[in-house]
Amino acid sequence: MMKHMGILLMAAPLLAAEPADLRETSAVIDALKSRYVDRETLDTKLLNEATVAGLLQAIGPGARIVTATNPAPPALAEPLARVEVIEPAIGYIRLADVVPATVPAIDAELKKFAAQQVEGYVLDLRFADGTNYPAAAAVAGRFLPDGQPLFAVQSLAGTETYRASNPKEEIAPGLTTLPLMVLVNGETRGGAEAVAATLQARQRAIVIGTKTAGAAAAWDDVPLGAGRVLRVATAKVVLNGTSVFPNGLTPDIPVKIDPQVEREVILHAATNVTLTASLQPQIKKKGVTEADLVKVFRGEAVDLPLASGSKTNSEDGADMQPVQDLVLQRAVDILKGIRALVSWRATTGS
């Protein structure tokens, strides 16, 4: 390590200078080979490794070497992770993956929502992935008028443009008009990222959460040997001439939330608790302990829980456990506000 320290110190000033052209690069390498005090360490292997490392760093997330310890994640069995109606009348769908099966699955749930007369939608794309861009276009197109441009996939072979085209009224009325919230985070990538970016760019949805992964791309794996592959982006999603890759999508309403808390709340949520209930602050109730019972037996004073309907310190907010999914809470609050505004306008004739 100490032998290589001299190389790093010599190279540091060059990093702050203007990018070198090919002649300067060759001159630097030749000078190091002829003048560096530990030039015997500058073998071909070291120079090649340094070149590859520098190139991958310059490219950023567009290419990386993947080993057997971090292969591509397996496809999920179910395209939809959770579907529920949140009171009052909010249709919630969380996508697990954007694959061909996602389209008929989401259509079926949208029809059920229509039967239940929902008044708004939450499309949760947090931790969602997928590289099937025709499926991503179909999902985004469900909420946009026919013929509306969605996004393009740009590659060396050319550009493929997708447009909304589907029988929306046969699925559910109001798909293009009812308020729509889209939830994203740093693990929203690929096809899910394309859906969010499209609905935001077409001003169809309000995007809430944290910045997305910037991985709205298609990938190829090039074998390198020894269980290693070069995973390289071969196509990228483009909207209005701007690529979501590699910088990601910035939400309309940023919500700061601890990533570990968000992961636990979403991926490990209790299945026996509805989302409506989970969005209500919980009162931490004091239970009766064995020590309390002993005190009662002795005739001593005990701080027992009050009967139902009695006001406690907990009800004043002293012992309230706050809602953990702040992103979903923000989306529901906005939809409730829109609902109240629509109701007020209908009542007043404004």
C-alpha positions as CSV (number, residue, x, y, z in Angstrom):
1,M,0.0,0.0,0.0
2,M,2.8,2.4,0.9
3,K,4.5,1.8,-2.5
4,H,1.3,2.9,-4.3
5,M,0.9,5.9,-2.1
6,G,3.5,7.8,-4.1
7,I,1.4,7.2,-7.3
8,L,-1.7,8.7,-5.6
9,L,0.2,11.7,-4.4
10,M,1.7,12.4,-7.8
11,A,-1.7,12.0,-9.5
12,A,-3.7,14.1,-7.1
13,P,-2.9,17.5,-8.7
14,L,-3.9,16.1,-12.1
15,L,-7.4,15.4,-10.8
16,A,-8.0,19.1,-10.2
17,A,-6.7,20.1,-13.7
18,E,-8.5,20.1,-17.0
19,P,-9.1,16.5,-18.4
20,A,-6.0,15.3,-20.2
21,D,-6.1,14.4,-23.9
22,L,-4.7,11.1,-25.2
23,R,-1.2,12.5,-25.7
24,E,-1.1,13.8,-22.1
25,T,-2.3,10.4,-20.8
26,S,0.4,8.6,-22.6
27,A,3.0,11.1,-21.4
28,V,1.9,10.6,-17.8
29,I,2.2,6.8,-18.1
30,D,5.6,7.0,-19.8
31,A,6.9,9.5,-17.2
32,L,5.8,7.2,-14.4
33,K,7.4,4.2,-15.9
34,S,10.7,6.0,-16.4
35,R,10.9,8.4,-13.4
36,Y,8.8,7.0,-10.6
37,V,11.0,5.8,-7.7
38,D,9.1,2.5,-7.4
39,R,8.6,2.0,-11.1
40,E,9.0,-1.8,-10.7
41,T,5.5,-1.8,-9.2
42,L,4.0,-0.3,-12.4
43,D,3.5,-3.6,-14.1
44,T,0.9,-4.1,-16.8
45,K,-1.6,-5.7,-14.4
46,L,-1.6,-2.7,-12.1
47,L,-2.0,-0.2,-15.0
48,N,-4.9,-2.2,-16.5
49,E,-6.6,-2.5,-13.1
50,A,-6.2,1.2,-12.5
51,T,-7.6,2.0,-16.0
52,V,-10.7,-0.2,-15.5
53,A,-11.3,1.2,-12.0
54,G,-11.0,4.8,-13.2
55,L,-13.2,4.1,-16.2
56,L,-16.0,2.5,-14.1
57,Q,-15.8,5.3,-11.6
58,A,-16.2,7.9,-14.4
59,I,-19.2,6.0,-16.0
60,G,-20.9,5.8,-12.6
61,P,-23.9,3.5,-12.3
62,G,-24.0,2.7,-16.0
63,A,-21.5,-0.2,-15.6
64,R,-20.2,-2.3,-12.8
65,I,-18.4,-5.6,-12.2
66,V,-20.7,-8.1,-10.5
67,T,-19.5,-11.1,-8.7
68,A,-21.3,-14.2,-7.5
69,T,-22.1,-12.5,-4.2
70,N,-24.2,-9.8,-5.9
71,P,-26.0,-11.2,-8.9
72,A,-29.2,-9.8,-10.4
73,P,-32.1,-10.2,-8.0
74,P,-34.5,-13.0,-8.8
75,A,-37.9,-12.2,-10.3
76,L,-40.7,-11.9,-7.7
77,A,-43.5,-14.4,-7.7
78,E,-46.3,-11.8,-7.5
79,P,-46.3,-8.5,-9.4
80,L,-48.5,-6.8,-6.8
81,A,-47.3,-6.8,-3.2
82,R,-50.4,-5.2,-1.5
83,V,-53.8,-4.0,-2.5
84,E,-56.3,-2.3,-0.2
85,V,-58.9,0.4,0.1
86,I,-57.7,3.0,2.6
87,E,-60.6,4.9,4.3
88,P,-62.1,7.0,3.0
89,A,-62.3,5.6,-0.6
90,I,-58.6,5.6,-1.5
91,G,-57.5,2.7,-3.8
92,Y,-53.9,1.6,-2.8
93,I,-51.7,-0.6,-5.0
94,R,-48.1,-1.4,-4.2
95,L,-46.2,-2.9,-7.1
96,A,-43.4,-5.5,-6.4
97,D,-42.1,-5.7,-10.0
98,V,-43.0,-4.5,-13.4
99,V,-43.4,-7.6,-15.6
100,P,-46.0,-8.6,-18.2
101,A,-48.2,-10.2,-15.4
102,T,-48.3,-6.8,-13.7
103,V,-50.7,-5.4,-16.3
104,P,-53.6,-7.8,-16.0
105,A,-53.1,-7.9,-12.2
106,I,-53.4,-4.2,-11.9
107,D,-56.4,-4.1,-14.3
108,A,-58.3,-6.6,-12.1
109,E,-57.7,-4.5,-9.0
110,L,-58.7,-1.2,-10.7
111,K,-62.0,-2.9,-11.7
112,K,-62.6,-3.8,-8.0
113,F,-61.8,-0.3,-7.0
114,A,-64.3,1.1,-9.4
115,A,-67.0,-1.2,-7.9
116,Q,-66.1,0.2,-4.5
117,Q,-66.3,3.7,-5.9
118,V,-62.9,4.9,-4.8
119,E,-62.2,8.6,-5.2
120,G,-58.5,8.6,-5.6
121,Y,-55.5,6.3,-6.1
122,V,-52.1,5.7,-4.4
123,L,-49.6,3.8,-6.6
124,D,-46.8,2.7,-4.3
125,L,-43.6,2.1,-6.3
126,R,-41.2,2.0,-3.4
127,F,-38.8,-1.0,-3.6
128,A,-40.3,-1.8,-7.0
129,D,-38.1,-2.8,-10.0
130,G,-38.4,-4.4,-13.4
131,T,-36.9,-4.0,-16.9
132,N,-39.9,-4.8,-19.0
133,Y,-40.6,-1.4,-20.5
134,P,-43.6,-2.4,-22.6
135,A,-45.2,-3.4,-19.3
136,A,-44.1,-0.2,-17.7
137,A,-45.7,1.8,-20.6
138,A,-49.0,-0.2,-20.1
139,V,-49.1,0.6,-16.4
140,A,-48.4,4.3,-16.9
141,G,-50.8,4.4,-19.8
142,R,-53.7,3.2,-17.6
143,F,-53.8,6.7,-16.1
144,L,-53.3,8.8,-19.2
145,P,-55.5,9.5,-22.3
146,D,-55.0,7.4,-25.4
147,G,-52.3,8.6,-27.7
148,Q,-50.5,10.5,-25.0
149,P,-46.7,10.1,-25.4
150,L,-45.3,8.2,-22.4
151,F,-41.5,7.7,-22.7
152,A,-38.9,6.4,-25.1
153,V,-36.2,3.7,-24.7
154,Q,-33.0,4.9,-26.3
155,S,-30.2,2.5,-27.3
156,L,-27.4,2.2,-29.9
157,A,-29.9,0.4,-32.1
158,G,-32.3,3.3,-32.1
159,T,-35.2,4.8,-30.1
160,E,-38.5,3.1,-29.4
161,T,-41.3,5.5,-28.3
162,Y,-44.3,4.3,-26.3
163,R,-47.8,5.9,-26.2
164,A,-50.9,5.3,-24.1
165,S,-53.2,2.9,-25.8
166,N,-55.7,0.8,-23.9
167,P,-59.5,0.5,-23.3
168,K,-59.5,2.5,-20.0
169,E,-63.3,2.9,-19.7
170,E,-63.6,-0.9,-19.9
171,I,-61.3,-1.2,-16.9
172,A,-62.6,1.6,-14.7
173,P,-64.1,5.0,-15.2
174,G,-62.1,8.0,-14.0
175,L,-58.7,6.5,-14.5
176,T,-57.4,9.6,-16.3
177,T,-59.1,12.1,-14.0
178,L,-59.2,10.9,-10.4
179,P,-56.4,12.3,-8.2
180,L,-53.3,10.0,-8.2
181,M,-50.4,9.9,-5.8
182,V,-47.2,8.0,-6.7
183,L,-44.8,7.0,-3.9
184,V,-41.1,6.5,-4.6
185,N,-37.8,6.0,-2.8
186,G,-34.1,5.3,-3.4
187,E,-35.0,1.7,-4.3
188,T,-37.5,2.6,-7.0
189,R,-35.7,1.6,-10.2
190,G,-36.1,0.3,-13.7
191,G,-39.6,0.0,-15.1
192,A,-41.2,1.3,-11.8
193,E,-39.0,4.4,-12.1
194,A,-40.2,4.9,-15.7
195,V,-43.8,4.7,-14.6
196,A,-43.2,7.4,-11.9
197,A,-41.2,9.6,-14.2
198,T,-43.9,9.4,-16.9
199,L,-46.8,10.2,-14.6
200,Q,-44.9,13.1,-13.2
201,A,-43.7,14.5,-16.6
202,R,-47.3,14.3,-17.9
203,Q,-48.6,16.1,-14.8
204,R,-50.9,13.3,-14.1
205,A,-49.7,12.4,-10.6
206,I,-48.1,14.0,-7.6
207,V,-44.8,12.1,-6.8
208,I,-44.0,11.8,-3.1
209,G,-41.1,10.4,-1.2
210,T,-37.3,10.4,-1.8
211,K,-35.2,10.5,-5.0
212,T,-35.2,7.4,-7.1
213,A,-32.3,5.1,-7.9
214,G,-31.6,6.5,-11.4
215,A,-31.6,3.0,-12.9
216,A,-34.3,3.3,-15.6
217,A,-32.2,1.4,-18.0
218,A,-31.8,-2.0,-19.7
219,W,-28.8,-4.1,-18.9
220,D,-26.5,-6.7,-20.5
221,D,-24.1,-9.0,-18.6
222,V,-20.8,-9.6,-20.3
223,P,-18.9,-12.6,-18.8
224,L,-15.4,-11.8,-17.6
225,G,-14.4,-15.2,-16.1
226,A,-13.9,-16.4,-12.5
227,G,-17.6,-15.9,-11.8
228,R,-17.5,-12.2,-12.6
229,V,-19.5,-10.3,-15.2
230,L,-19.6,-6.7,-16.5
231,R,-23.1,-5.4,-16.1
232,V,-23.5,-2.5,-18.6
233,A,-26.4,-0.3,-19.4
234,T,-27.4,-0.8,-23.1
235,A,-30.5,1.4,-23.2
236,K,-32.1,4.1,-21.1
237,V,-35.5,5.7,-20.6
238,V,-35.9,9.2,-22.0
239,L,-38.7,11.7,-21.4
240,N,-39.0,15.0,-23.2
241,G,-35.4,14.5,-24.3
242,T,-34.2,14.1,-20.7
243,S,-32.9,10.8,-19.3
244,V,-33.9,9.6,-15.9
245,F,-30.7,7.5,-15.9
246,P,-28.4,7.9,-14.1
247,N,-29.5,10.9,-11.9
248,G,-32.9,9.6,-10.8
249,L,-36.2,11.3,-10.3
250,T,-36.8,14.0,-7.8
251,P,-40.2,13.8,-6.2
252,D,-42.7,16.7,-6.2
253,I,-43.1,16.5,-2.5
254,P,-39.9,15.2,-0.7
255,V,-40.5,13.4,2.6
256,K,-37.6,12.7,4.9
257,I,-37.8,9.2,6.4
258,D,-35.3,6.8,7.8
259,P,-34.5,4.2,5.1
260,Q,-34.4,1.3,7.6
261,V,-37.8,2.4,9.1
262,E,-39.3,2.6,5.7
263,R,-38.0,-0.8,4.7
264,E,-39.4,-2.4,7.9
265,V,-42.7,-0.7,7.6
266,I,-43.2,-1.6,3.9
267,L,-41.5,-5.0,3.4
268,H,-42.3,-6.4,6.9
269,A,-45.7,-4.9,7.6
270,A,-48.1,-7.0,9.7
271,T,-50.7,-8.5,7.4
272,N,-53.4,-8.5,10.0
273,V,-53.3,-4.6,10.4
274,T,-55.0,-2.6,7.7
275,L,-53.3,0.5,6.2
276,T,-56.2,2.6,7.6
277,A,-55.4,1.4,11.1
278,S,-51.6,1.8,10.6
279,L,-52.1,5.5,9.7
280,Q,-53.7,6.2,13.0
281,P,-51.4,7.3,15.9
282,Q,-51.4,4.5,18.5
283,I,-51.9,5.1,22.2
284,K,-49.4,3.3,24.4
285,K,-51.6,1.8,27.0
286,K,-50.3,0.9,30.5
287,G,-51.1,-2.7,31.3
288,V,-51.8,-4.2,34.8
289,T,-48.6,-5.9,36.1
290,E,-48.2,-8.5,38.8
291,A,-46.7,-5.8,41.0
292,D,-49.9,-3.8,40.6
293,L,-52.1,-6.7,41.6
294,V,-50.0,-7.2,44.8
295,K,-50.4,-3.5,45.6
296,V,-54.2,-3.8,45.1
297,F,-54.3,-6.8,47.4
298,R,-52.4,-4.8,50.1
299,G,-54.8,-1.9,49.7
300,E,-52.1,0.4,48.3
301,A,-52.7,3.1,45.6
302,V,-52.1,1.9,42.0
303,D,-52.0,3.8,38.7
304,L,-54.5,1.6,36.8
305,P,-55.7,2.2,33.3
306,L,-58.9,4.3,33.2
307,A,-62.1,2.9,31.9
308,S,-63.0,3.3,28.2
309,G,-64.1,6.8,27.4
310,S,-62.1,8.4,30.2
311,K,-59.5,11.0,29.2
312,T,-55.9,10.1,29.9
313,N,-52.5,11.7,29.4
314,S,-52.1,9.4,26.5
315,E,-55.1,11.0,24.8
316,D,-53.5,14.4,25.2
317,G,-50.6,13.1,23.1
318,A,-48.1,12.3,25.9
319,D,-47.8,8.6,25.1
320,M,-48.7,8.6,21.4
321,Q,-46.7,6.4,19.0
322,P,-46.5,8.4,15.7
323,V,-47.3,6.9,12.3
324,Q,-44.2,5.4,10.8
325,D,-45.0,5.4,7.1
326,L,-44.7,9.2,6.7
327,V,-44.7,9.0,2.9
328,L,-48.0,7.1,2.7
329,Q,-49.5,9.4,5.4
330,R,-48.6,12.5,3.3
331,A,-50.3,11.0,0.2
332,V,-53.4,10.1,2.1
333,D,-53.6,13.6,3.7
334,I,-53.4,15.2,0.3
335,L,-56.1,13.0,-1.1
336,K,-58.3,13.8,1.9
337,G,-57.7,17.5,1.4
338,I,-58.7,17.2,-2.3
339,R,-61.8,15.3,-1.3
340,A,-62.8,17.9,1.2
341,L,-62.2,20.7,-1.4
342,V,-64.3,19.0,-4.0
343,S,-67.1,18.4,-1.4
344,W,-67.0,22.1,-0.4
345,R,-67.2,23.3,-4.0
346,A,-70.1,21.0,-4.6
347,T,-71.9,22.4,-1.5
348,T,-71.2,26.0,-2.2
349,G,-71.4,25.9,-5.9
350,S,-68.0,27.5,-6.2
